[in-house]
Amino acid sequence: MTTKIYWLEAITPLHVGMGRGVGFIDLPIIREKVTGWPLVPGSAVKGVIRDHFDQESNEKSGEEKKAFDKLINAAFGKPEDDSGSANSGSLVFTDARIICLPIRSLYGTFAYVTSHLVLERMKRDLLDAGYENVPEVPEAIDTEALLTQGSKLAVDGQVFFEDLDFTARADNILVQQWAELLARAIFPGDAKWQSIFKERVTFVSDNSFNFLSENGTEVAAHIKIEDEKKIVANGALWYEEALSVETILAGIVWCDRVYGCNGDDQKKIAEKIFSTFCGDSLPDLQIGGKATVGKGRVRCRFTGA
C-alpha cells in the first residue's frame, strides 16, 4: 500500500491562521481560494507528525536511535548538515480539506454537516487511495437536509441549523451508505461514536454548505488588560476565528521516492515508513496556535483500502 487517507478530528477549537484579515475578523483561519472552505495545510500536518517522532527519538539511544533518526529523515526530509548532505522526505501530505462541519442544531444539539461537492472530492481521494465500491454521492436541494434513519436532528419533518431551516428527508439509501463509510473511517473500532456520528450526519446543498462554512465557525473576542489600570490596553481588542470542536477534515498521504535506495530496498523502506509513521497508534497532536491554552488538539487517524 503506497497511499492512505488521513483524518483529522478536532478535539478542541482549531486555529491554523493566515495572518491578518481584512474584515472584522482580525485573525481568520486558512481557507481554500476557490471554494472558501476551511483547510489545514499538509505542511502543518507533516510538521507536527515529525515533531512527535523527533520527541520519540529523544527517548531512544545508541544504534536504535541512529536507525530511527535515519528513518525519520527518509520519511520527512533531512536538512543540510556540515557535510552538505540533505534530502527531501518521501512522505507527501496533501492539505486536509473539510469533510464534516459541526453546526449547532435546534434538535440533537449539533450536526455533522457535509454536501454533495465535498463528498465528490472525498470520493476522488478514496478511489486514489485504492478504495473500491465507493457509493455515489447523494445531492440535496437548497430547502432540504438528507438524514439517516433514526437521526436525532429532525422533529416533525423539520431541521434547524443556525439561521437556516430545512425539510428533513431520511429515505435515501446513499446517505446511509456514506454515513456507514465515514463512521468506520473516522471512528475505527469505536461503536459508540460511530453511532453518534450516524445519528447526526446530514447532507445539505452546496449553497447551504457555503453559507454554513462562512458563518458557522467560532469567532472569539480577545482582550488585553493593562496590569496597573485594569482596563483594556489601547488597541488590544481583536477577534480570532477557529474551527469548532468535532470538525472533520481529511487528506491523502503517499510515499514518494525514498532517496538513497532503489529496487526492492525502495519498496521495503517505503512499507516500513508507512507502518511506522502512518499506523494506527499515532496519539493526539497539536496543530496551530494557542497550544498553551489547550487549543489545536486533534486526533489523527490513517486508513487504507
DRENVO-912277 format. One record per residue (C-alpha): x, y, z; residue number from 1; residue in one letter. Coordinates in Angstrom, 1 decimal, padded with zeros to 4 digits. Each point is the difference from the previous one (the first is absolute). Example, Ala and Ser with C-alpha at 12.3 -4.5 7.8 and 13.67 -1.06 7.14 Angstrom:
R       u       v       w  dogu  nuro
R   012.3  -004.5   007.8     1     A
R   001.4   003.4  -000.7     2     S
END
This chain:
R       u       v       w  dogu  nuro
R   000.0   000.0   000.0     1     M
R   001.5   003.3  -001.1     2     T
R  -002.9   002.4   000.6     3     T
R  -002.2   000.6   003.1     4     K
R  -002.7   002.4   001.1     5     I
R   000.7   001.9   003.2     6     Y
R  -002.8   001.4   002.1     7     W
R   000.2   002.9   002.5     8     L
R  -002.7   000.3   002.7     9     E
R   000.1   003.3   002.0    10     A
R  -000.1  -000.8   003.7    11     I
R   000.4   003.6   001.0    12     T
R  -000.6   003.2  -002.1    13     P
R   002.6   000.1  -002.8    14     L
R   001.6   003.2  -001.3    15     H
R   002.4  -000.3  -002.9    16     V
R   000.3   003.6  -001.0    17     G
R   000.9   001.9  -003.2    18     M
R   001.2   003.2   001.7    19     G
R  -002.0   003.2   000.2    20     R
R  -003.5   000.1  -001.5    21     G
R  -001.6   002.8  -002.0    22     V
R  -003.5  -000.2   001.5    23     G
R  -001.3   000.2   003.6    24     F
R   001.9  -003.3   000.8    25     I
R   003.5   001.1   000.8    26     D
R   001.5  -003.5   000.1    27     L
R  -001.9  -002.3  -002.5    28     P
R   000.6  -003.6  -000.7    29     I
R   001.5  -001.3  -003.3    30     I
R  -002.6  -000.6  -002.7    31     R
R   000.2  -001.3  -003.5    32     E
R   000.3   002.8  -002.6    33     K
R  -002.6  -001.6  -002.4    34     V
R  -002.7  -001.3   002.4    35     T
R   000.6   002.1   003.1    36     G
R  -000.2  -003.2   002.1    37     W
R   002.3  -000.5   003.0    38     P
R   003.1  -002.2  -000.3    39     L
R   003.1  -001.0   001.9    40     V
R   003.2   000.2  -002.1    41     P
R   001.8  -003.3  -000.6    42     G
R   003.3   001.6   001.0    43     S
R  -001.5   000.7   003.5    44     A
R  -001.1  -003.6   000.3    45     V
R   003.3  -001.4  -001.1    46     K
R   001.9   002.3   002.3    47     G
R  -001.9  -000.9   003.2    48     V
R   000.3  -003.7  -000.8    49     I
R   003.7   000.3  -000.5    50     R
R   000.3   001.9   003.3    51     D
R  -001.8  -002.8   001.8    52     H
R   002.4  -002.6  -001.4    53     F
R   003.0   002.2   000.7    54     D
R  -001.1   000.1   003.7    55     Q
R  -000.4  -003.8  -000.1    56     E
R   003.5  -000.3  -001.4    57     S
R   001.4   002.0   002.9    58     N
R  -001.1  -002.8   002.3    59     E
R   002.2  -002.5  -001.9    60     K
R   003.7  -000.5   000.1    61     S
R   002.9  -001.6  -001.8    62     G
R  -000.5  -001.9  -003.3    63     E
R  -003.8  -000.1   000.5    64     E
R  -000.1   003.8   000.0    65     K
R   002.4   000.3  -002.9    66     K
R  -002.2  -002.4  -002.1    67     A
R  -003.2   001.8   001.0    68     F
R   001.4   003.4  -000.8    69     D
R   001.1  -001.3  -003.4    70     K
R  -003.6  -001.2  -000.7    71     L
R  -001.4   003.4   001.2    72     I
R   002.3   001.8  -002.4    73     N
R  -001.0  -002.3  -002.9    74     A
R  -003.7   000.6   000.7    75     A
R  -000.1   003.7   000.9    76     F
R   003.2   001.4  -001.5    77     G
R   003.5   000.7   001.1    78     K
R   001.3   003.6   000.4    79     P
R   003.4   000.7  -001.3    80     E
R   002.7  -000.9   002.5    81     D
R   003.7   000.9   000.3    82     D
R   000.9  -002.5  -002.8    83     S
R  -002.4   001.7  -002.4    84     G
R  -002.3  -003.0  -000.3    85     S
R  -003.8   000.4   000.0    86     A
R  -003.0  -001.7  -001.4    87     N
R  -003.8   000.6  -000.5    88     S
R  -002.4  -002.1   002.0    89     G
R  -001.8  -002.9  -001.7    90     S
R  -003.3   000.6   001.8    91     L
R  -002.3   002.4  -001.9    92     V
R  -003.0   001.5   001.8    93     F
R  -002.7   001.8  -001.8    94     T
R  -002.0   002.8   001.7    95     D
R  -002.7  -001.4   002.4    96     A
R  -003.3   001.2  -001.5    97     R
R  -003.3   000.4   001.8    98     I
R  -002.2  -003.1   000.1    99     I
R  -002.5   000.7   002.8   100     C
R  -000.7   003.4   001.5   101     L
R  -001.5  -000.1   003.5   102     P
R  -003.0   002.3   000.1   103     I
R  -002.3   000.8   002.9   104     R
R  -003.4  -001.6  -000.3   105     S
R  -003.3   000.7   001.7   106     L
R  -000.5  -003.7   000.2   107     Y
R   002.7  -002.5   000.8   108     G
R   002.4   002.7   001.4   109     T
R   002.3   000.1  -003.1   110     F
R   000.3  -001.5  -003.4   111     A
R   002.9  -001.2  -002.2   112     Y
R  -000.8   001.9  -003.2   113     V
R   001.3  -000.9  -003.4   114     T
R  -001.0   000.5  -003.6   115     S
R   000.0  -001.5  -003.5   116     H
R   003.1   001.7  -001.2   117     L
R   001.9  -000.6   003.2   118     V
R  -000.6  -003.8  -000.4   119     L
R   000.7  -000.1  -003.7   120     E
R   003.5   001.3   000.8   121     R
R   000.2  -002.5   002.8   122     M
R  -001.1  -002.8  -002.3   123     K
R   002.8   000.9  -002.4   124     R
R   002.6  -000.2   002.8   125     D
R  -001.4  -003.3   001.2   126     L
R   000.3  -001.5  -003.5   127     L
R   003.6   001.3  -000.2   128     D
R   000.7  -001.8   003.3   129     A
R  -001.3  -003.3  -001.4   130     G
R  -003.5  -000.1   001.4   131     Y
R  -002.5  -002.0  -002.0   132     E
R  -003.7   000.1  -000.3   133     N
R  -000.2   003.6   001.3   134     V
R  -003.7   000.9  -000.3   135     P
R  -001.4   002.8  -002.1   136     E
R  -000.4   003.3   001.8   137     V
R  -003.5   001.2   000.9   138     P
R  -001.0   003.5  -000.9   139     E
R  -002.4   002.2   002.0   140     A
R  -002.0   003.0  -001.2   141     I
R   000.3   003.4   001.8   142     D
R  -003.1  -000.6   002.2   143     T
R   000.7  -003.5   001.2   144     E
R   002.4  -001.9   002.3   145     A
R   000.7  -003.6  -000.7   146     L
R   000.2  -002.1   003.2   147     L
R   000.6  -003.6   001.1   148     T
R  -002.7  -002.2   001.3   149     Q
R  -000.3   000.6   003.8   150     G
R   001.5   003.5  -000.3   151     S
R  -000.2   002.2   003.1   152     K
R   000.0   003.3  -002.0   153     L
R  -003.7   000.2  -001.2   154     A
R  -003.3   000.4   001.8   155     V
R  -003.3   000.0  -002.0   156     D
R   002.0  -000.1  -003.2   157     G
R   001.9   003.2   000.7   158     Q
R   003.7   000.7   000.6   159     V
R   001.5   003.3   001.3   160     F
R   003.7   000.9  -000.4   161     F
R   001.1   003.4   001.1   162     E
R  -002.1   002.5  -002.0   163     D
R  -001.2  -002.6  -002.5   164     L
R  -003.0  -002.4   000.0   165     D
R  -000.4  -003.1  -002.1   166     F
R  -002.5  -002.7  -000.9   167     T
R   001.4  -003.3   001.3   168     A
R   000.3  -003.0  -002.3   169     R
R   001.1  -003.4   001.3   170     A
R  -000.8  -002.3  -003.0   171     D
R   003.2   000.1  -001.9   172     N
R   002.0  -003.2   000.0   173     I
R   003.2   001.8  -001.1   174     L
R  -000.1   002.1   003.1   175     V
R   000.1  -003.1   002.2   176     Q
R   002.8  -001.5  -002.1   177     Q
R   002.2   003.1   000.4   178     W
R  -000.9   000.3   003.7   179     A
R   001.3  -003.5   000.5   180     E
R   003.1   000.5  -002.1   181     L
R   001.0   003.3   001.8   182     L
R  -000.9  -001.3   003.5   183     A
R   002.3  -003.0  -000.4   184     R
R   002.9   002.1  -001.4   185     A
R  -000.2   002.9   002.5   186     I
R  -000.7  -002.2   003.1   187     F
R   001.5  -003.4  -000.7   188     P
R  -000.8  -002.5   002.6   189     G
R  -002.1   002.4   002.1   190     D
R  -003.6  -001.2  -000.4   191     A
R  -001.4   002.7   002.4   192     K
R   001.4   002.9  -002.0   193     W
R  -000.9  -001.6  -003.3   194     Q
R  -003.6  -000.1   001.2   195     S
R   000.2   003.7   001.2   196     I
R   001.4   001.0  -003.4   197     F
R  -002.7  -001.8  -002.0   198     K
R  -002.8   001.5   002.1   199     E
R   001.3   003.5  -000.7   200     R
R   001.5   000.0  -003.5   201     V
R  -002.0   002.0  -002.6   202     T
R   000.4   000.8  -003.7   203     F
R  -001.0   003.5  -001.1   204     V
R   000.3   001.8  -003.3   205     S
R   003.3   001.6  -001.0   206     D
R  -001.5   003.5   000.2   207     N
R  -001.1  -000.7   003.6   208     S
R   003.4  -001.5   000.9   209     F
R   001.7   003.1  -001.4   210     N
R  -002.1   002.2   002.4   211     F
R   000.6  -002.2   003.0   212     L
R   003.8  -000.3  -000.6   213     S
R   000.1   003.8  -000.2   214     E
R  -002.2   000.7   003.0   215     N
R   000.2  -003.2   002.2   216     G
R   003.6   000.3   001.2   217     T
R   001.0   001.3   003.5   218     E
R   000.9   003.6   000.3   219     V
R   001.3   001.1   003.5   220     A
R   000.9   003.4   001.3   221     A
R   003.4   000.4   001.7   222     H
R   000.8   002.8   002.3   223     I
R   003.3   001.1   001.6   224     K
R  -000.4   001.7   003.4   225     I
R   002.6   002.6   001.3   226     E
R   001.4  -001.3   003.3   227     D
R   000.1   003.3   001.8   228     E
R  -003.3   001.6  -001.2   229     K
R  -002.0  -003.2  -000.4   230     K
R  -001.5   001.3  -003.2   231     I
R   000.2  -001.2  -003.7   232     V
R   003.4   000.9  -001.4   233     A
R  -000.1   002.5  -002.9   234     N
R  -000.7  -001.9  -003.2   235     G
R   000.1  -003.4   001.8   236     A
R  -003.3  -001.4  -001.1   237     L
R  -000.1  -002.5  -002.8   238     W
R  -002.2  -002.7  -001.5   239     Y
R   001.4  -003.5  -000.7   240     E
R  -001.7  -002.7  -002.1   241     E
R   000.3  -003.7   000.6   242     A
R  -001.5  -003.3  -001.2   243     L
R  -002.3  -001.4   002.6   244     S
R   000.3  -003.2   002.0   245     V
R  -001.0  -003.1  -002.0   246     E
R   001.1   001.5  -003.4   247     T
R   001.0  -002.8  -002.3   248     I
R   002.7   000.5  -002.7   249     L
R   001.8  -002.5  -002.3   250     A
R   002.9  -000.2  -002.4   251     G
R   002.2  -002.4  -001.9   252     I
R   003.4  -001.2   001.0   253     V
R   002.3  -002.1  -002.3   254     W
R   003.5  -001.1   000.0   255     C
R   002.1   001.4  -002.9   256     D
R   003.5  -000.8  -000.9   257     R
R   002.2  -001.0   003.0   258     V
R   003.4   001.6  -000.6   259     Y
R   003.1  -002.1   000.2   260     G
R  -001.5  -003.4  -000.9   261     C
R  -001.4  -001.7  -003.0   262     N
R  -001.9  -003.2  -001.1   263     G
R  -001.1  -002.3   002.8   264     D
R   001.6   002.2   002.6   265     D
R  -002.1   002.9  -001.2   266     Q
R  -003.2  -002.0   000.5   267     K
R   000.9  -001.5   003.3   268     K
R   001.0   003.4   001.5   269     I
R  -003.2   001.6  -001.3   270     A
R  -002.0  -002.7   001.7   271     E
R   001.9   000.5   003.2   272     K
R  -000.5   003.7  -000.2   273     I
R  -003.8  -000.4  -000.4   274     F
R  -000.2  -002.6   002.8   275     S
R   002.1   002.2   002.4   276     T
R  -001.4   003.5  -000.7   277     F
R  -003.4  -000.6  -001.4   278     C
R  -001.2  -002.8   002.2   279     G
R  -002.9  -000.3   002.4   280     D
R   001.8   000.9   003.2   281     S
R   000.6   003.7  -000.6   282     L
R  -001.0   002.0   003.1   283     P
R  -001.9   003.3   000.0   284     D
R   001.9   002.9  -001.6   285     L
R   000.1   003.8   000.5   286     Q
R  -000.3   002.1  -003.2   287     I
R  -000.2   003.8  -000.3   288     G
R   000.1   002.7   002.7   289     G
R  -001.0   000.3   003.6   290     K
R   001.5  -003.3   001.1   291     A
R   000.6   001.2   003.6   292     T
R  -003.7   000.6   000.5   293     V
R  -001.0  -003.4  -001.4   294     G
R  -000.9   001.0  -003.6   295     K
R   000.8  -001.9  -003.1   296     G
R  -000.2  -003.5   001.4   297     R
R  -000.9  -002.5  -002.8   298     V
R  -000.4  -003.7  -000.3   299     R
R   001.8  -001.3  -003.1   300     C
R  -000.8  -003.4  -001.6   301     R
R   001.2  -001.7  -003.1   302     F
R  -002.2  -002.4  -002.1   303     T
R   000.6  -001.9  -003.2   304     G
R  -001.9  -002.3  -002.3   305     A
END
